[in-house]
Amino acid sequence: MYQKNLEYSMFSNLKIGSHMNILPTIMELVAPKNHEYVSLFPSLFEPQELIVTPYHWLSNSHIGFFKDQRVETLDGTPVYDYNLKDVVALQRAYMEITGTIVRHHV
């Protein structure tokens, strides 16, 4: 993302992000001060602990793949004892809300 007034220091707490964080970031950059909006995901100005998609997930220290329940550190080292319970619950919740939005055109 490039804009002449954006500075690296604005994102200094950011380690991970996804395409779903771009629109909230743009809203915060262009909307009037104190403008309120609703988003399922935070802007890139807010540090994130975990990003979950239907197929994989990413934290500040690990990446995981739902299809084969594989988990690795970010340098590629396999992890065999990672508790996926909360990550899978979040994946299912995101899939459910996405399905609801698509079905009901909210």
N, C-alpha and C positions, 0 to 999 in steps of 0.2 A: 504494500500500500504506500503510495507516495502522494504527498501534497507539500508544498513549500513551507507551510507553517507547522508541519508535524516534526517533532524532534524525537530522536531515539529515547531520550530520557522519559518521555511520556509513557513508554512501554517497558520501562526498566524492570518492573515486577513480573512481566509476562514471560512465561517459559513455553506454554502450550496454547494453542488456539485452533479454531476450525473456521470453515467458511460460514458457519451459522453465527459467528460472532461479528461478521463484517457489517451487516446492516445495523445492528445496535450501535456499533462504533460510529458509523456514518451519521446516525441520528444524533448522537451526542456531539458530533462535530458541527453539524449544520443547523440543528434546531435552536430556537431561542432559549436563552438561559431559563432554567427551572421548568422547561417543557417536560411533561410527563408522557411516557409511552409504555407499551406493554410488549415484552419479548420473552420467549421461552429461554433465551440464552443471554448471558451478560455481554457487555461490550469488551473489546480488547484492552480497555483501560483497567479492567478488574482482573486480578490474578485468578487463575482457575486451578483447581485441584485435580479435576477429572473431566475428560471429554469422552462421550459415549456415542457411537453410531450403531446402526443395526448390525454391522459386521465386525467392528473392532473397537477398542478403547485405548485411551492414552492418559497416563498420569505424568507427573514430573519425574518419575523414576522407572516406570514400566510401560510396556505396550502389550495388549492382549488381543487375541483373535477368537471370536465366539465359536466359529464353525468347528474348530478342533480343540477348543479350550486351552490353547497354547498361550503361555505368558513368557515374556522375555524382559530383561533389563534393557534400557535404551542402547546399550552397547552390544546387544544381541545374545547375552548370556541367558540360557534357558532357566526358568524358575518353575519348580515342580510343586511347591507347597503354598501357592498364593490362594487366599480365600476369595473366590469370585462371587459369593452370595450377594453382596451389595451392588456390585457392578452389573450382574445379570438382572437384578431387580430394577435398576435404573434403565437398562436397555429395554426391558419390557414396558416400563412406564412411558418412555419416549415413543416406542412403537405404538402403544395404545393411544396416546394423545394425538400422534400424527394421523393414525387411522380415523380417529373421531373427527378431526379437522377436515380430512379429505372427504369422509362420508357425509358430513353435515354442512360443508362449505361455510364454516364459521368465519 
